[in-house]
Amino acid sequence: MSESNDIQTVKAQELAKELEEQKFDLGGYQDPVHYLKDYLKTTKLTDPAKIAEDVEQILSDNGKKNLLASLIIDKAERYAKKIQPTESMDELKPNLKAGEYPYLHGYNSDLYNKQIRLLQIELIKLQKWLNKTGKKLVVIFEGRDAAGKGGTIQRFVEHLNPRSAKIAALPKPDATEVGQWYFQRYVAHLPTSGEMVFFDRSWYNRAVVEPVMGFCTKEQYDTFMKEVPSFEQNIISSGLTLIKFWLDVSQSEQLRRFKQRRKDPLKRWKLSPVDLASLSKWDDYTKAINAMFFNTDTEEAPWTVIRSDDKLRARLNAIRSVLLRFDYEGRNDDVIGEVDPRIVFRASSVNGKVDGDSSHKHHKGKKGKNKKGKR
């Protein structure tokens, strides 16, 4: 009985070996991906999981390795083509006028997705460094309605630890807050050691929205303009890094986004009565913005203007601008790259309009300007 079992075992082993040797090793295919395509054309199976199981049974170990390597290469080559910038992506508008958005076409969305992920990894490094060193960071996002402030902030905080990365989007002040010192409600949201706070609109409501819409008196406005440079100098002196972004959207793009919000039920909540009222007050907003830049674009707290008609470009450049301000541990300059000087620059303190010749290294300040930002 034992001898019979041994014979059967040997035969079973020989049969298994023979069947294994008969498995397809893809030797007849220069490109194993072509084999897989031919297989899919002939198989009767439709369930992807069963197809994978069947292919695994057919192939030898060497065939599996060849197919896997070939599939990875094929996918990588396809992805490389998708994220490859095209000449048209960076094509500039002919006869470009001062203040006009320079690019004819939108940014490559696949390239953007790759770059934003890498930049968000750098933001995590920055957050860890802030936690470790106890540094404090405030980033202010201002701009006309529908300029892309909320979406840009979301890309900053998307993968950060919410315990030390917070968004401050304050509602209309209540009766108690109206009676307080104007900056008091904002001071309550400033970061402690190791934290970063992103303001979706800030104390600069009083510089633009409130005077244009009649929400403050001239006296309140004048007091704010007088106090804000000293206020910012004081919080910076306390060890806080303050970065001020103005997202600059064109009138035609703003109108397009308003229409989109009205049509999209998921975005309709963003369209407020103040937004709609601002459509007829474009010039009034422009004057207020000019005055704000003139009075508050100081050496200690300069304004960085980012043209935001293309939201993808604006988000990437905003994150780069912040990362380049810090020499944090493990900073990868190859990943961060450089900000685009065509759409990122310091605000002019002369007439409130953006100055395309100014360096994006805005923290060095401008010549001929005193600490309060006046000539």
Contacts in CASP RR format, 6 or more apart in sequence:
PFRMAT RR
TARGET T0000
AUTHOR 0000-0000-0000
METHOD contacts of the structure
MODEL  1
MSESNDIQTVKAQELAKELEEQKFDLGGYQDPVHYLKDYLKTTKLTDPAK
IAEDVEQILSDNGKKNLLASLIIDKAERYAKKIQPTESMDELKPNLKAGE
YPYLHGYNSDLYNKQIRLLQIELIKLQKWLNKTGKKLVVIFEGRDAAGKG
GTIQRFVEHLNPRSAKIAALPKPDATEVGQWYFQRYVAHLPTSGEMVFFD
RSWYNRAVVEPVMGFCTKEQYDTFMKEVPSFEQNIISSGLTLIKFWLDVS
QSEQLRRFKQRRKDPLKRWKLSPVDLASLSKWDDYTKAINAMFFNTDTEE
APWTVIRSDDKLRARLNAIRSVLLRFDYEGRNDDVIGEVDPRIVFRASSV
NGKVDGDSSHKHHKGKKGKNKKGKR
20 60 0 8 1.000
23 58 0 8 1.000
23 59 0 8 1.000
23 60 0 8 1.000
24 35 0 8 1.000
24 58 0 8 1.000
24 59 0 8 1.000
24 60 0 8 1.000
24 63 0 8 1.000
25 59 0 8 1.000
25 60 0 8 1.000
25 62 0 8 1.000
25 63 0 8 1.000
25 66 0 8 1.000
26 32 0 8 1.000
26 35 0 8 1.000
26 59 0 8 1.000
26 62 0 8 1.000
26 63 0 8 1.000
26 66 0 8 1.000
26 67 0 8 1.000
27 63 0 8 1.000
27 66 0 8 1.000
29 35 0 8 1.000
31 70 0 8 1.000
32 63 0 8 1.000
32 66 0 8 1.000
32 67 0 8 1.000
32 69 0 8 1.000
32 70 0 8 1.000
32 71 0 8 1.000
33 67 0 8 1.000
33 70 0 8 1.000
33 71 0 8 1.000
33 74 0 8 1.000
35 67 0 8 1.000
36 55 0 8 1.000
36 67 0 8 1.000
36 71 0 8 1.000
39 55 0 8 1.000
39 58 0 8 1.000
40 51 0 8 1.000
43 51 0 8 1.000
43 54 0 8 1.000
45 51 0 8 1.000
45 54 0 8 1.000
55 67 0 8 1.000
56 64 0 8 1.000
59 67 0 8 1.000
79 110 0 8 1.000
82 108 0 8 1.000
82 110 0 8 1.000
82 111 0 8 1.000
83 108 0 8 1.000
83 110 0 8 1.000
83 111 0 8 1.000
83 114 0 8 1.000
84 108 0 8 1.000
84 111 0 8 1.000
85 108 0 8 1.000
85 111 0 8 1.000
86 108 0 8 1.000
88 104 0 8 1.000
88 105 0 8 1.000
89 103 0 8 1.000
89 105 0 8 1.000
89 106 0 8 1.000
89 107 0 8 1.000
89 108 0 8 1.000
90 103 0 8 1.000
91 103 0 8 1.000
91 104 0 8 1.000
91 105 0 8 1.000
92 102 0 8 1.000
92 103 0 8 1.000
92 104 0 8 1.000
92 342 0 8 1.000
93 100 0 8 1.000
93 101 0 8 1.000
93 102 0 8 1.000
93 103 0 8 1.000
93 104 0 8 1.000
96 102 0 8 1.000
98 353 0 8 1.000
99 307 0 8 1.000
99 353 0 8 1.000
99 354 0 8 1.000
100 250 0 8 1.000
101 250 0 8 1.000
101 253 0 8 1.000
101 307 0 8 1.000
101 309 0 8 1.000
101 310 0 8 1.000
101 343 0 8 1.000
102 307 0 8 1.000
102 342 0 8 1.000
102 343 0 8 1.000
103 310 0 8 1.000
103 313 0 8 1.000
103 342 0 8 1.000
103 343 0 8 1.000
106 310 0 8 1.000
106 312 0 8 1.000
106 313 0 8 1.000
107 310 0 8 1.000
107 312 0 8 1.000
107 313 0 8 1.000
107 316 0 8 1.000
109 312 0 8 1.000
112 312 0 8 1.000
112 315 0 8 1.000
112 316 0 8 1.000
115 316 0 8 1.000
116 155 0 8 1.000
116 315 0 8 1.000
116 316 0 8 1.000
116 319 0 8 1.000
118 335 0 8 1.000
119 316 0 8 1.000
119 319 0 8 1.000
119 320 0 8 1.000
119 323 0 8 1.000
119 335 0 8 1.000
119 336 0 8 1.000
120 155 0 8 1.000
120 158 0 8 1.000
120 159 0 8 1.000
120 319 0 8 1.000
121 335 0 8 1.000
122 319 0 8 1.000
122 323 0 8 1.000
122 331 0 8 1.000
122 332 0 8 1.000
122 335 0 8 1.000
122 336 0 8 1.000
123 156 0 8 1.000
123 159 0 8 1.000
123 160 0 8 1.000
123 319 0 8 1.000
123 322 0 8 1.000
123 323 0 8 1.000
124 159 0 8 1.000
124 160 0 8 1.000
125 328 0 8 1.000
125 329 0 8 1.000
125 330 0 8 1.000
125 331 0 8 1.000
126 322 0 8 1.000
126 323 0 8 1.000
126 326 0 8 1.000
126 328 0 8 1.000
127 160 0 8 1.000
127 161 0 8 1.000
127 164 0 8 1.000
127 165 0 8 1.000
127 196 0 8 1.000
128 329 0 8 1.000
129 135 0 8 1.000
129 326 0 8 1.000
129 328 0 8 1.000
129 329 0 8 1.000
130 136 0 8 1.000
130 137 0 8 1.000
130 164 0 8 1.000
130 194 0 8 1.000
130 195 0 8 1.000
130 196 0 8 1.000
130 328 0 8 1.000
131 164 0 8 1.000
131 194 0 8 1.000
132 329 0 8 1.000
133 194 0 8 1.000
134 193 0 8 1.000
134 194 0 8 1.000
135 193 0 8 1.000
135 194 0 8 1.000
135 239 0 8 1.000
135 241 0 8 1.000
135 326 0 8 1.000
136 190 0 8 1.000
136 191 0 8 1.000
136 192 0 8 1.000
136 193 0 8 1.000
136 194 0 8 1.000
136 195 0 8 1.000
136 196 0 8 1.000
136 239 0 8 1.000
136 240 0 8 1.000
136 241 0 8 1.000
137 191 0 8 1.000
137 195 0 8 1.000
137 196 0 8 1.000
137 197 0 8 1.000
137 240 0 8 1.000
137 241 0 8 1.000
137 243 0 8 1.000
137 322 0 8 1.000
138 190 0 8 1.000
138 191 0 8 1.000
138 196 0 8 1.000
138 197 0 8 1.000
138 198 0 8 1.000
138 199 0 8 1.000
138 235 0 8 1.000
138 240 0 8 1.000
138 241 0 8 1.000
138 242 0 8 1.000
138 243 0 8 1.000
139 156 0 8 1.000
139 196 0 8 1.000
139 197 0 8 1.000
139 198 0 8 1.000
139 199 0 8 1.000
139 243 0 8 1.000
139 245 0 8 1.000
139 322 0 8 1.000
140 199 0 8 1.000
140 202 0 8 1.000
140 204 0 8 1.000
140 242 0 8 1.000
140 243 0 8 1.000
140 244 0 8 1.000
140 245 0 8 1.000
141 149 0 8 1.000
141 150 0 8 1.000
141 152 0 8 1.000
141 153 0 8 1.000
141 198 0 8 1.000
141 199 0 8 1.000
141 200 0 8 1.000
141 201 0 8 1.000
141 202 0 8 1.000
141 245 0 8 1.000
141 247 0 8 1.000
142 149 0 8 1.000
142 201 0 8 1.000
142 202 0 8 1.000
142 204 0 8 1.000
142 208 0 8 1.000
142 244 0 8 1.000
142 245 0 8 1.000
142 246 0 8 1.000
142 247 0 8 1.000
143 149 0 8 1.000
143 208 0 8 1.000
143 246 0 8 1.000
143 247 0 8 1.000
143 248 0 8 1.000
143 249 0 8 1.000
144 247 0 8 1.000
144 248 0 8 1.000
144 249 0 8 1.000
144 254 0 8 1.000
144 278 0 8 1.000
144 285 0 8 1.000
145 254 0 8 1.000
145 258 0 8 1.000
145 272 0 8 1.000
145 274 0 8 1.000
145 275 0 8 1.000
145 278 0 8 1.000
146 249 0 8 1.000
146 254 0 8 1.000
146 257 0 8 1.000
146 258 0 8 1.000
146 261 0 8 1.000
146 270 0 8 1.000
146 275 0 8 1.000
147 247 0 8 1.000
147 248 0 8 1.000
147 249 0 8 1.000
147 254 0 8 1.000
147 308 0 8 1.000
148 247 0 8 1.000
148 249 0 8 1.000
148 308 0 8 1.000
148 311 0 8 1.000
148 314 0 8 1.000
149 200 0 8 1.000
149 201 0 8 1.000
149 247 0 8 1.000
150 200 0 8 1.000
151 311 0 8 1.000
151 315 0 8 1.000
152 245 0 8 1.000
152 247 0 8 1.000
152 308 0 8 1.000
152 311 0 8 1.000
152 314 0 8 1.000
152 315 0 8 1.000
152 318 0 8 1.000
153 167 0 8 1.000
153 198 0 8 1.000
153 200 0 8 1.000
155 315 0 8 1.000
155 319 0 8 1.000
156 165 0 8 1.000
156 198 0 8 1.000
156 318 0 8 1.000
156 319 0 8 1.000
156 322 0 8 1.000
157 165 0 8 1.000
157 167 0 8 1.000
157 198 0 8 1.000
160 196 0 8 1.000
164 194 0 8 1.000
164 195 0 8 1.000
164 196 0 8 1.000
165 195 0 8 1.000
165 196 0 8 1.000
165 197 0 8 1.000
165 198 0 8 1.000
166 189 0 8 1.000
166 191 0 8 1.000
166 195 0 8 1.000
166 196 0 8 1.000
166 197 0 8 1.000
166 198 0 8 1.000
167 197 0 8 1.000
167 198 0 8 1.000
167 200 0 8 1.000
168 186 0 8 1.000
168 189 0 8 1.000
168 197 0 8 1.000
168 198 0 8 1.000
168 199 0 8 1.000
168 200 0 8 1.000
168 202 0 8 1.000
169 199 0 8 1.000
169 200 0 8 1.000
169 201 0 8 1.000
170 185 0 8 1.000
170 186 0 8 1.000
170 189 0 8 1.000
170 201 0 8 1.000
173 185 0 8 1.000
177 184 0 8 1.000
177 185 0 8 1.000
182 203 0 8 1.000
182 206 0 8 1.000
182 220 0 8 1.000
182 223 0 8 1.000
182 224 0 8 1.000
182 227 0 8 1.000
183 203 0 8 1.000
183 227 0 8 1.000
183 231 0 8 1.000
186 199 0 8 1.000
186 202 0 8 1.000
186 203 0 8 1.000
187 235 0 8 1.000
189 197 0 8 1.000
189 199 0 8 1.000
190 197 0 8 1.000
190 235 0 8 1.000
190 240 0 8 1.000
191 197 0 8 1.000
191 240 0 8 1.000
201 209 0 8 1.000
203 224 0 8 1.000
203 228 0 8 1.000
203 231 0 8 1.000
204 228 0 8 1.000
204 292 0 8 1.000
204 296 0 8 1.000
206 216 0 8 1.000
206 220 0 8 1.000
206 221 0 8 1.000
206 224 0 8 1.000
207 221 0 8 1.000
207 224 0 8 1.000
207 225 0 8 1.000
207 228 0 8 1.000
207 288 0 8 1.000
207 291 0 8 1.000
207 292 0 8 1.000
207 295 0 8 1.000
207 296 0 8 1.000
208 285 0 8 1.000
208 288 0 8 1.000
208 289 0 8 1.000
208 292 0 8 1.000
209 215 0 8 1.000
209 274 0 8 1.000
210 216 0 8 1.000
210 220 0 8 1.000
210 221 0 8 1.000
211 218 0 8 1.000
211 221 0 8 1.000
211 288 0 8 1.000
212 278 0 8 1.000
212 281 0 8 1.000
212 284 0 8 1.000
212 285 0 8 1.000
212 288 0 8 1.000
213 274 0 8 1.000
213 277 0 8 1.000
213 278 0 8 1.000
213 281 0 8 1.000
216 224 0 8 1.000
225 291 0 8 1.000
225 295 0 8 1.000
225 296 0 8 1.000
228 295 0 8 1.000
228 296 0 8 1.000
229 295 0 8 1.000
229 296 0 8 1.000
229 298 0 8 1.000
229 300 0 8 1.000
229 301 0 8 1.000
229 371 0 8 1.000
229 372 0 8 1.000
229 373 0 8 1.000
230 372 0 8 1.000
232 242 0 8 1.000
232 296 0 8 1.000
232 298 0 8 1.000
232 300 0 8 1.000
232 301 0 8 1.000
233 298 0 8 1.000
233 300 0 8 1.000
233 301 0 8 1.000
233 371 0 8 1.000
235 242 0 8 1.000
236 242 0 8 1.000
236 300 0 8 1.000
236 301 0 8 1.000
241 325 0 8 1.000
241 326 0 8 1.000
242 300 0 8 1.000
242 301 0 8 1.000
243 304 0 8 1.000
243 321 0 8 1.000
243 322 0 8 1.000
243 325 0 8 1.000
244 301 0 8 1.000
244 302 0 8 1.000
244 303 0 8 1.000
244 304 0 8 1.000
245 303 0 8 1.000
245 304 0 8 1.000
245 305 0 8 1.000
245 306 0 8 1.000
245 318 0 8 1.000
245 321 0 8 1.000
246 289 0 8 1.000
246 293 0 8 1.000
246 303 0 8 1.000
246 304 0 8 1.000
246 305 0 8 1.000
246 306 0 8 1.000
246 347 0 8 1.000
247 306 0 8 1.000
247 308 0 8 1.000
247 314 0 8 1.000
248 305 0 8 1.000
248 306 0 8 1.000
248 307 0 8 1.000
248 308 0 8 1.000
248 354 0 8 1.000
249 257 0 8 1.000
249 307 0 8 1.000
249 308 0 8 1.000
249 309 0 8 1.000
250 309 0 8 1.000
251 282 0 8 1.000
253 309 0 8 1.000
254 279 0 8 1.000
255 279 0 8 1.000
258 271 0 8 1.000
258 275 0 8 1.000
258 276 0 8 1.000
258 279 0 8 1.000
260 267 0 8 1.000
261 267 0 8 1.000
261 268 0 8 1.000
261 270 0 8 1.000
261 271 0 8 1.000
262 268 0 8 1.000
262 271 0 8 1.000
278 285 0 8 1.000
289 352 0 8 1.000
290 351 0 8 1.000
290 352 0 8 1.000
290 353 0 8 1.000
291 352 0 8 1.000
292 352 0 8 1.000
293 303 0 8 1.000
293 347 0 8 1.000
293 348 0 8 1.000
293 349 0 8 1.000
293 352 0 8 1.000
293 353 0 8 1.000
294 349 0 8 1.000
294 350 0 8 1.000
294 351 0 8 1.000
294 352 0 8 1.000
294 373 0 8 1.000
294 374 0 8 1.000
295 372 0 8 1.000
295 373 0 8 1.000
295 374 0 8 1.000
296 303 0 8 1.000
296 373 0 8 1.000
297 303 0 8 1.000
297 346 0 8 1.000
297 347 0 8 1.000
297 348 0 8 1.000
297 349 0 8 1.000
297 352 0 8 1.000
297 366 0 8 1.000
297 373 0 8 1.000
298 369 0 8 1.000
298 371 0 8 1.000
298 372 0 8 1.000
298 373 0 8 1.000
299 365 0 8 1.000
299 366 0 8 1.000
299 369 0 8 1.000
299 371 0 8 1.000
299 373 0 8 1.000
300 371 0 8 1.000
302 346 0 8 1.000
302 347 0 8 1.000
302 362 0 8 1.000
302 363 0 8 1.000
302 365 0 8 1.000
302 366 0 8 1.000
303 346 0 8 1.000
303 347 0 8 1.000
303 362 0 8 1.000
304 321 0 8 1.000
304 344 0 8 1.000
304 345 0 8 1.000
304 346 0 8 1.000
304 347 0 8 1.000
304 360 0 8 1.000
304 362 0 8 1.000
305 344 0 8 1.000
305 345 0 8 1.000
305 346 0 8 1.000
305 347 0 8 1.000
305 354 0 8 1.000
306 314 0 8 1.000
306 317 0 8 1.000
306 318 0 8 1.000
306 321 0 8 1.000
306 343 0 8 1.000
306 344 0 8 1.000
307 314 0 8 1.000
307 342 0 8 1.000
307 343 0 8 1.000
307 344 0 8 1.000
307 354 0 8 1.000
308 314 0 8 1.000
310 343 0 8 1.000
313 340 0 8 1.000
313 343 0 8 1.000
314 343 0 8 1.000
317 339 0 8 1.000
317 340 0 8 1.000
317 343 0 8 1.000
317 344 0 8 1.000
320 336 0 8 1.000
320 337 0 8 1.000
320 338 0 8 1.000
320 339 0 8 1.000
321 339 0 8 1.000
321 344 0 8 1.000
321 360 0 8 1.000
323 331 0 8 1.000
323 336 0 8 1.000
324 336 0 8 1.000
324 339 0 8 1.000
325 363 0 8 1.000
338 360 0 8 1.000
339 360 0 8 1.000
341 356 0 8 1.000
341 359 0 8 1.000
341 360 0 8 1.000
344 360 0 8 1.000
345 354 0 8 1.000
345 355 0 8 1.000
345 356 0 8 1.000
345 357 0 8 1.000
345 358 0 8 1.000
345 359 0 8 1.000
345 360 0 8 1.000
345 362 0 8 1.000
346 355 0 8 1.000
346 358 0 8 1.000
346 359 0 8 1.000
346 360 0 8 1.000
346 362 0 8 1.000
346 365 0 8 1.000
346 366 0 8 1.000
347 354 0 8 1.000
347 355 0 8 1.000
348 354 0 8 1.000
348 355 0 8 1.000
348 358 0 8 1.000
349 366 0 8 1.000
349 369 0 8 1.000
349 373 0 8 1.000
349 374 0 8 1.000
349 375 0 8 1.000
350 375 0 8 1.000
358 366 0 8 1.000
368 375 0 8 1.000
369 375 0 8 1.000
END
